[in-house]
Amino acid sequence: MQVFNVQGMTCGHCVKAVTRAVQAQDAEAIVEVDLGQKQVKVQSALPTPEILQLIREEGYQAEAV
């Protein structure tokens, strides 16, 4: 499970946007978003840099933990 700190997520739309972005590249990915902790956990075969790029392309600041 890869863990990312993600700034700028505030609502369900944000959760869906991040989830869809990752699952568009890996349909089997498991994405868990915790808005309170500003954290995204991803279980995927995608490499960390690619997941970071996908989240950033949605307009959020992200860094691997």
mmCIF file as gemmi writes it, N, C-alpha and C atoms, coordinates in Angstrom:
data_model
loop_
_atom_site.group_PDB
_atom_site.id
_atom_site.type_symbol
_atom_site.label_atom_id
_atom_site.label_alt_id
_atom_site.label_comp_id
_atom_site.label_asym_id
_atom_site.label_entity_id
_atom_site.label_seq_id
_atom_site.pdbx_PDB_ins_code
_atom_site.Cartn_x
_atom_site.Cartn_y
_atom_site.Cartn_z
_atom_site.occupancy
_atom_site.B_iso_or_equiv
_atom_site.pdbx_formal_charge
_atom_site.auth_seq_id
_atom_site.auth_asym_id
_atom_site.pdbx_PDB_model_num
ATOM 1 N N . MET Axp A 1 ? 0.854 -1.183 0 1 0 ? 1 A 1
ATOM 2 C CA . MET Axp A 1 ? 0 0 0 1 0 ? 1 A 1
ATOM 3 C C . MET Axp A 1 ? 0.898 1.243 0 1 0 ? 1 A 1
ATOM 4 N N . GLN Axp A 2 ? 0.706 2.098 -0.988 1 0 ? 2 A 1
ATOM 5 C CA . GLN Axp A 2 ? 1.456 3.347 -1.078 1 0 ? 2 A 1
ATOM 6 C C . GLN Axp A 2 ? 0.633 4.445 -0.413 1 0 ? 2 A 1
ATOM 7 N N . VAL Axp A 3 ? 1.296 5.324 0.318 1 0 ? 3 A 1
ATOM 8 C CA . VAL Axp A 3 ? 0.597 6.379 1.051 1 0 ? 3 A 1
ATOM 9 C C . VAL Axp A 3 ? 1.099 7.737 0.566 1 0 ? 3 A 1
ATOM 10 N N . PHE Axp A 4 ? 0.14 8.654 0.35 1 0 ? 4 A 1
ATOM 11 C CA . PHE Axp A 4 ? 0.453 9.989 -0.146 1 0 ? 4 A 1
ATOM 12 C C . PHE Axp A 4 ? -0.249 11.039 0.696 1 0 ? 4 A 1
ATOM 13 N N . ASN Axp A 5 ? 0.45 12.118 0.994 1 0 ? 5 A 1
ATOM 14 C CA . ASN Axp A 5 ? -0.178 13.299 1.587 1 0 ? 5 A 1
ATOM 15 C C . ASN Axp A 5 ? -0.645 14.149 0.42 1 0 ? 5 A 1
ATOM 16 N N . VAL Axp A 6 ? -1.938 14.517 0.445 1 0 ? 6 A 1
ATOM 17 C CA . VAL Axp A 6 ? -2.514 15.27 -0.668 1 0 ? 6 A 1
ATOM 18 C C . VAL Axp A 6 ? -3.231 16.497 -0.125 1 0 ? 6 A 1
ATOM 19 N N . GLN Axp A 7 ? -2.793 17.664 -0.572 1 0 ? 7 A 1
ATOM 20 C CA . GLN Axp A 7 ? -3.39 18.929 -0.143 1 0 ? 7 A 1
ATOM 21 C C . GLN Axp A 7 ? -4.439 19.365 -1.159 1 0 ? 7 A 1
ATOM 22 N N . GLY Axp A 8 ? -5.514 19.979 -0.666 1 0 ? 8 A 1
ATOM 23 C CA . GLY Axp A 8 ? -6.512 20.56 -1.545 1 0 ? 8 A 1
ATOM 24 C C . GLY Axp A 8 ? -7.778 19.747 -1.697 1 0 ? 8 A 1
ATOM 25 N N . MET Axp A 9 ? -7.809 18.546 -1.148 1 0 ? 9 A 1
ATOM 26 C CA . MET Axp A 9 ? -9.031 17.74 -1.229 1 0 ? 9 A 1
ATOM 27 C C . MET Axp A 9 ? -9.994 18.189 -0.13 1 0 ? 9 A 1
ATOM 28 N N . THR Axp A 10 ? -11.247 18.472 -0.516 1 0 ? 10 A 1
ATOM 29 C CA . THR Axp A 10 ? -12.196 18.978 0.47 1 0 ? 10 A 1
ATOM 30 C C . THR Axp A 10 ? -13.543 18.276 0.459 1 0 ? 10 A 1
ATOM 31 N N . CYS Axp A 11 ? -13.843 17.487 -0.572 1 0 ? 11 A 1
ATOM 32 C CA . CYS Axp A 11 ? -15.208 16.96 -0.675 1 0 ? 11 A 1
ATOM 33 C C . CYS Axp A 11 ? -15.239 15.634 -1.429 1 0 ? 11 A 1
ATOM 34 N N . GLY Axp A 12 ? -16.425 15.111 -1.571 1 0 ? 12 A 1
ATOM 35 C CA . GLY Axp A 12 ? -16.618 13.857 -2.285 1 0 ? 12 A 1
ATOM 36 C C . GLY Axp A 12 ? -16.185 13.929 -3.736 1 0 ? 12 A 1
ATOM 37 N N . HIS Axp A 13 ? -16.357 15.09 -4.355 1 0 ? 13 A 1
ATOM 38 C CA . HIS Axp A 13 ? -15.902 15.25 -5.748 1 0 ? 13 A 1
ATOM 39 C C . HIS Axp A 13 ? -14.4 15.041 -5.847 1 0 ? 13 A 1
ATOM 40 N N . CYS Axp A 14 ? -13.671 15.571 -4.868 1 0 ? 14 A 1
ATOM 41 C CA . CYS Axp A 14 ? -12.215 15.401 -4.84 1 0 ? 14 A 1
ATOM 42 C C . CYS Axp A 14 ? -11.852 13.923 -4.734 1 0 ? 14 A 1
ATOM 43 N N . VAL Axp A 15 ? -12.558 13.225 -3.863 1 0 ? 15 A 1
ATOM 44 C CA . VAL Axp A 15 ? -12.318 11.79 -3.678 1 0 ? 15 A 1
ATOM 45 C C . VAL Axp A 15 ? -12.527 11.055 -4.999 1 0 ? 15 A 1
ATOM 46 N N . LYS Axp A 16 ? -13.634 11.353 -5.68 1 0 ? 16 A 1
ATOM 47 C CA . LYS Axp A 16 ? -13.941 10.694 -6.949 1 0 ? 16 A 1
ATOM 48 C C . LYS Axp A 16 ? -12.901 11.027 -8.01 1 0 ? 16 A 1
ATOM 49 N N . ALA Axp A 17 ? -12.464 12.283 -8.055 1 0 ? 17 A 1
ATOM 50 C CA . ALA Axp A 17 ? -11.493 12.696 -9.07 1 0 ? 17 A 1
ATOM 51 C C . ALA Axp A 17 ? -10.179 11.943 -8.915 1 0 ? 17 A 1
ATOM 52 N N . VAL Axp A 18 ? -9.69 11.856 -7.682 1 0 ? 18 A 1
ATOM 53 C CA . VAL Axp A 18 ? -8.429 11.16 -7.43 1 0 ? 18 A 1
ATOM 54 C C . VAL Axp A 18 ? -8.587 9.663 -7.701 1 0 ? 18 A 1
ATOM 55 N N . THR Axp A 19 ? -9.678 9.1 -7.24 1 0 ? 19 A 1
ATOM 56 C CA . THR Axp A 19 ? -9.921 7.671 -7.441 1 0 ? 19 A 1
ATOM 57 C C . THR Axp A 19 ? -10.004 7.333 -8.925 1 0 ? 19 A 1
ATOM 58 N N . ARG Axp A 20 ? -10.776 8.119 -9.677 1 0 ? 20 A 1
ATOM 59 C CA . ARG Axp A 20 ? -10.927 7.872 -11.112 1 0 ? 20 A 1
ATOM 60 C C . ARG Axp A 20 ? -9.6 8.023 -11.854 1 0 ? 20 A 1
ATOM 61 N N . ALA Axp A 21 ? -8.809 9.007 -11.464 1 0 ? 21 A 1
ATOM 62 C CA . ALA Axp A 21 ? -7.528 9.239 -12.139 1 0 ? 21 A 1
ATOM 63 C C . ALA Axp A 21 ? -6.62 8.02 -12.016 1 0 ? 21 A 1
ATOM 64 N N . VAL Axp A 22 ? -6.549 7.453 -10.817 1 0 ? 22 A 1
ATOM 65 C CA . VAL Axp A 22 ? -5.691 6.278 -10.598 1 0 ? 22 A 1
ATOM 66 C C . VAL Axp A 22 ? -6.289 5.049 -11.284 1 0 ? 22 A 1
ATOM 67 N N . GLN Axp A 23 ? -7.586 4.844 -11.124 1 0 ? 23 A 1
ATOM 68 C CA . GLN Axp A 23 ? -8.207 3.647 -11.688 1 0 ? 23 A 1
ATOM 69 C C . GLN Axp A 23 ? -8.297 3.689 -13.21 1 0 ? 23 A 1
ATOM 70 N N . ALA Axp A 24 ? -8.168 4.862 -13.805 1 0 ? 24 A 1
ATOM 71 C CA . ALA Axp A 24 ? -8.141 4.954 -15.263 1 0 ? 24 A 1
ATOM 72 C C . ALA Axp A 24 ? -6.866 4.296 -15.812 1 0 ? 24 A 1
ATOM 73 N N . GLN Axp A 25 ? -5.796 4.316 -15.024 1 0 ? 25 A 1
ATOM 74 C CA . GLN Axp A 25 ? -4.526 3.714 -15.432 1 0 ? 25 A 1
ATOM 75 C C . GLN Axp A 25 ? -4.369 2.289 -14.909 1 0 ? 25 A 1
ATOM 76 N N . ASP Axp A 26 ? -5.036 1.977 -13.809 1 0 ? 26 A 1
ATOM 77 C CA . ASP Axp A 26 ? -4.993 0.632 -13.225 1 0 ? 26 A 1
ATOM 78 C C . ASP Axp A 26 ? -6.38 0.33 -12.665 1 0 ? 26 A 1
ATOM 79 N N . ALA Axp A 27 ? -7.194 -0.34 -13.474 1 0 ? 27 A 1
ATOM 80 C CA . ALA Axp A 27 ? -8.581 -0.608 -13.097 1 0 ? 27 A 1
ATOM 81 C C . ALA Axp A 27 ? -8.698 -1.44 -11.822 1 0 ? 27 A 1
ATOM 82 N N . GLU Axp A 28 ? -7.653 -2.174 -11.496 1 0 ? 28 A 1
ATOM 83 C CA . GLU Axp A 28 ? -7.669 -3.032 -10.307 1 0 ? 28 A 1
ATOM 84 C C . GLU Axp A 28 ? -7.196 -2.302 -9.045 1 0 ? 28 A 1
ATOM 85 N N . ALA Axp A 29 ? -6.782 -1.066 -9.195 1 0 ? 29 A 1
ATOM 86 C CA . ALA Axp A 29 ? -6.241 -0.319 -8.047 1 0 ? 29 A 1
ATOM 87 C C . ALA Axp A 29 ? -7.293 -0.124 -6.967 1 0 ? 29 A 1
ATOM 88 N N . ILE Axp A 30 ? -6.841 -0.204 -5.725 1 0 ? 30 A 1
ATOM 89 C CA . ILE Axp A 30 ? -7.684 0.097 -4.57 1 0 ? 30 A 1
ATOM 90 C C . ILE Axp A 30 ? -7.231 1.451 -4.055 1 0 ? 30 A 1
ATOM 91 N N . VAL Axp A 31 ? -8.164 2.403 -3.998 1 0 ? 31 A 1
ATOM 92 C CA . VAL Axp A 31 ? -7.852 3.769 -3.585 1 0 ? 31 A 1
ATOM 93 C C . VAL Axp A 31 ? -8.696 4.113 -2.368 1 0 ? 31 A 1
ATOM 94 N N . GLU Axp A 32 ? -8.027 4.485 -1.275 1 0 ? 32 A 1
ATOM 95 C CA . GLU Axp A 32 ? -8.711 4.893 -0.049 1 0 ? 32 A 1
ATOM 96 C C . GLU Axp A 32 ? -8.318 6.339 0.246 1 0 ? 32 A 1
ATOM 97 N N . VAL Axp A 33 ? -9.324 7.216 0.357 1 0 ? 33 A 1
ATOM 98 C CA . VAL Axp A 33 ? -9.063 8.631 0.607 1 0 ? 33 A 1
ATOM 99 C C . VAL Axp A 33 ? -9.583 8.999 1.99 1 0 ? 33 A 1
ATOM 100 N N . ASP Axp A 34 ? -8.739 9.641 2.786 1 0 ? 34 A 1
ATOM 101 C CA . ASP Axp A 34 ? -9.116 10.143 4.107 1 0 ? 34 A 1
ATOM 102 C C . ASP Axp A 34 ? -9.015 11.669 4.058 1 0 ? 34 A 1
ATOM 103 N N . LEU Axp A 35 ? -10.163 12.334 3.869 1 0 ? 35 A 1
ATOM 104 C CA . LEU Axp A 35 ? -10.16 13.791 3.758 1 0 ? 35 A 1
ATOM 105 C C . LEU Axp A 35 ? -9.631 14.457 5.023 1 0 ? 35 A 1
ATOM 106 N N . GLY Axp A 36 ? -9.986 13.926 6.187 1 0 ? 36 A 1
ATOM 107 C CA . GLY Axp A 36 ? -9.556 14.51 7.456 1 0 ? 36 A 1
ATOM 108 C C . GLY Axp A 36 ? -8.046 14.487 7.624 1 0 ? 36 A 1
ATOM 109 N N . GLN Axp A 37 ? -7.431 13.398 7.22 1 0 ? 37 A 1
ATOM 110 C CA . GLN Axp A 37 ? -5.977 13.252 7.324 1 0 ? 37 A 1
ATOM 111 C C . GLN Axp A 37 ? -5.254 13.798 6.093 1 0 ? 37 A 1
ATOM 112 N N . LYS Axp A 38 ? -6.027 14.176 5.065 1 0 ? 38 A 1
ATOM 113 C CA . LYS Axp A 38 ? -5.455 14.638 3.795 1 0 ? 38 A 1
ATOM 114 C C . LYS Axp A 38 ? -4.492 13.588 3.244 1 0 ? 38 A 1
ATOM 115 N N . GLN Axp A 39 ? -4.986 12.346 3.237 1 0 ? 39 A 1
ATOM 116 C CA . GLN Axp A 39 ? -4.134 11.227 2.863 1 0 ? 39 A 1
ATOM 117 C C . GLN Axp A 39 ? -4.849 10.329 1.861 1 0 ? 39 A 1
ATOM 118 N N . VAL Axp A 40 ? -4.076 9.807 0.928 1 0 ? 40 A 1
ATOM 119 C CA . VAL Axp A 40 ? -4.581 8.855 -0.053 1 0 ? 40 A 1
ATOM 120 C C . VAL Axp A 40 ? -3.718 7.605 0.032 1 0 ? 40 A 1
ATOM 121 N N . LYS Axp A 41 ? -4.376 6.456 0.166 1 0 ? 41 A 1
ATOM 122 C CA . LYS Axp A 41 ? -3.671 5.177 0.174 1 0 ? 41 A 1
ATOM 123 C C . LYS Axp A 41 ? -4.045 4.453 -1.111 1 0 ? 41 A 1
ATOM 124 N N . VAL Axp A 42 ? -3.03 3.941 -1.78 1 0 ? 42 A 1
ATOM 125 C CA . VAL Axp A 42 ? -3.261 3.28 -3.064 1 0 ? 42 A 1
ATOM 126 C C . VAL Axp A 42 ? -2.568 1.932 -3.073 1 0 ? 42 A 1
ATOM 127 N N . GLN Axp A 43 ? -3.342 0.906 -3.432 1 0 ? 43 A 1
ATOM 128 C CA . GLN Axp A 43 ? -2.766 -0.415 -3.662 1 0 ? 43 A 1
ATOM 129 C C . GLN Axp A 43 ? -2.847 -0.636 -5.167 1 0 ? 43 A 1
ATOM 130 N N . SER Axp A 44 ? -1.679 -0.617 -5.816 1 0 ? 44 A 1
ATOM 131 C CA . SER Axp A 44 ? -1.639 -0.668 -7.268 1 0 ? 44 A 1
ATOM 132 C C . SER Axp A 44 ? -0.279 -1.157 -7.73 1 0 ? 44 A 1
ATOM 133 N N . ALA Axp A 45 ? -0.262 -1.667 -8.958 1 0 ? 45 A 1
ATOM 134 C CA . ALA Axp A 45 ? 1.003 -2.054 -9.577 1 0 ? 45 A 1
ATOM 135 C C . ALA Axp A 45 ? 1.722 -0.845 -10.165 1 0 ? 45 A 1
ATOM 136 N N . LEU Axp A 46 ? 1.043 0.301 -10.207 1 0 ? 46 A 1
ATOM 137 C CA . LEU Axp A 46 ? 1.669 1.514 -10.758 1 0 ? 46 A 1
ATOM 138 C C . LEU Axp A 46 ? 2.796 1.984 -9.85 1 0 ? 46 A 1
ATOM 139 N N . PRO Axp A 47 ? 3.872 2.5 -10.43 1 0 ? 47 A 1
ATOM 140 C CA . PRO Axp A 47 ? 4.967 3.025 -9.605 1 0 ? 47 A 1
ATOM 141 C C . PRO Axp A 47 ? 4.565 4.337 -8.928 1 0 ? 47 A 1
ATOM 142 N N . THR Axp A 48 ? 5.179 4.61 -7.792 1 0 ? 48 A 1
ATOM 143 C CA . THR Axp A 48 ? 4.871 5.803 -7.008 1 0 ? 48 A 1
ATOM 144 C C . THR Axp A 48 ? 4.925 7.09 -7.824 1 0 ? 48 A 1
ATOM 145 N N . PRO Axp A 49 ? 5.98 7.329 -8.629 1 0 ? 49 A 1
ATOM 146 C CA . PRO Axp A 49 ? 6.016 8.582 -9.394 1 0 ? 49 A 1
ATOM 147 C C . PRO Axp A 49 ? 4.822 8.751 -10.335 1 0 ? 49 A 1
ATOM 148 N N . GLU Axp A 50 ? 4.346 7.65 -10.9 1 0 ? 50 A 1
ATOM 149 C CA . GLU Axp A 50 ? 3.207 7.732 -11.819 1 0 ? 50 A 1
ATOM 150 C C . GLU Axp A 50 ? 1.931 8.095 -11.059 1 0 ? 50 A 1
ATOM 151 N N . ILE Axp A 51 ? 1.736 7.514 -9.881 1 0 ? 51 A 1
ATOM 152 C CA . ILE Axp A 51 ? 0.56 7.843 -9.074 1 0 ? 51 A 1
ATOM 153 C C . ILE Axp A 51 ? 0.612 9.312 -8.656 1 0 ? 51 A 1
ATOM 154 N N . LEU Axp A 52 ? 1.779 9.767 -8.24 1 0 ? 52 A 1
ATOM 155 C CA . LEU Axp A 52 ? 1.926 11.187 -7.876 1 0 ? 52 A 1
ATOM 156 C C . LEU Axp A 52 ? 1.543 12.081 -9.048 1 0 ? 52 A 1
ATOM 157 N N . GLN Axp A 53 ? 2.007 11.751 -10.238 1 0 ? 53 A 1
ATOM 158 C CA . GLN Axp A 53 ? 1.702 12.55 -11.423 1 0 ? 53 A 1
ATOM 159 C C . GLN Axp A 53 ? 0.201 12.563 -11.698 1 0 ? 53 A 1
ATOM 160 N N . LEU Axp A 54 ? -0.454 11.425 -11.559 1 0 ? 54 A 1
ATOM 161 C CA . LEU Axp A 54 ? -1.892 11.343 -11.803 1 0 ? 54 A 1
ATOM 162 C C . LEU Axp A 54 ? -2.667 12.234 -10.827 1 0 ? 54 A 1
ATOM 163 N N . ILE Axp A 55 ? -2.264 12.212 -9.564 1 0 ? 55 A 1
ATOM 164 C CA . ILE Axp A 55 ? -2.936 13.039 -8.556 1 0 ? 55 A 1
ATOM 165 C C . ILE Axp A 55 ? -2.682 14.518 -8.851 1 0 ? 55 A 1
ATOM 166 N N . ARG Axp A 56 ? -1.455 14.85 -9.194 1 0 ? 56 A 1
ATOM 167 C CA . ARG Axp A 56 ? -1.108 16.248 -9.493 1 0 ? 56 A 1
ATOM 168 C C . ARG Axp A 56 ? -1.846 16.759 -10.725 1 0 ? 56 A 1
ATOM 169 N N . GLU Axp A 57 ? -2.054 15.891 -11.707 1 0 ? 57 A 1
ATOM 170 C CA . GLU Axp A 57 ? -2.785 16.288 -12.906 1 0 ? 57 A 1
ATOM 171 C C . GLU Axp A 57 ? -4.236 16.641 -12.597 1 0 ? 57 A 1
ATOM 172 N N . GLU Axp A 58 ? -4.753 16.139 -11.486 1 0 ? 58 A 1
ATOM 173 C CA . GLU Axp A 58 ? -6.116 16.482 -11.055 1 0 ? 58 A 1
ATOM 174 C C . GLU Axp A 58 ? -6.143 17.827 -10.322 1 0 ? 58 A 1
ATOM 175 N N . GLY Axp A 59 ? -4.956 18.408 -10.095 1 0 ? 59 A 1
ATOM 176 C CA . GLY Axp A 59 ? -4.898 19.734 -9.499 1 0 ? 59 A 1
ATOM 177 C C . GLY Axp A 59 ? -4.562 19.764 -8.014 1 0 ? 59 A 1
ATOM 178 N N . TYR Axp A 60 ? -4.093 18.642 -7.485 1 0 ? 60 A 1
ATOM 179 C CA . TYR Axp A 60 ? -3.767 18.57 -6.057 1 0 ? 60 A 1
ATOM 180 C C . TYR Axp A 60 ? -2.266 18.483 -5.852 1 0 ? 60 A 1
ATOM 181 N N . GLN Axp A 61 ? -1.813 19.021 -4.739 1 0 ? 61 A 1
ATOM 182 C CA . GLN Axp A 61 ? -0.411 18.88 -4.362 1 0 ? 61 A 1
ATOM 183 C C . GLN Axp A 61 ? -0.28 17.549 -3.645 1 0 ? 61 A 1
ATOM 184 N N . ALA Axp A 62 ? 0.686 16.754 -4.071 1 0 ? 62 A 1
ATOM 185 C CA . ALA Axp A 62 ? 0.831 15.415 -3.49 1 0 ? 62 A 1
ATOM 186 C C . ALA Axp A 62 ? 2.298 15.086 -3.274 1 0 ? 62 A 1
ATOM 187 N N . GLU Axp A 63 ? 2.539 14.331 -2.22 1 0 ? 63 A 1
ATOM 188 C CA . GLU Axp A 63 ? 3.886 13.822 -1.953 1 0 ? 63 A 1
ATOM 189 C C . GLU Axp A 63 ? 3.755 12.452 -1.313 1 0 ? 63 A 1
ATOM 190 N N . ALA Axp A 64 ? 4.722 11.606 -1.619 1 0 ? 64 A 1
ATOM 191 C CA . ALA Axp A 64 ? 4.745 10.266 -1.03 1 0 ? 64 A 1
ATOM 192 C C . ALA Axp A 64 ? 5.168 10.366 0.422 1 0 ? 64 A 1
ATOM 193 N N . VAL Axp A 65 ? 4.593 9.504 1.253 1 0 ? 65 A 1
ATOM 194 C CA . VAL Axp A 65 ? 4.935 9.471 2.677 1 0 ? 65 A 1
ATOM 195 C C . VAL Axp A 65 ? 6.011 8.424 2.888 1 0 ? 65 A 1
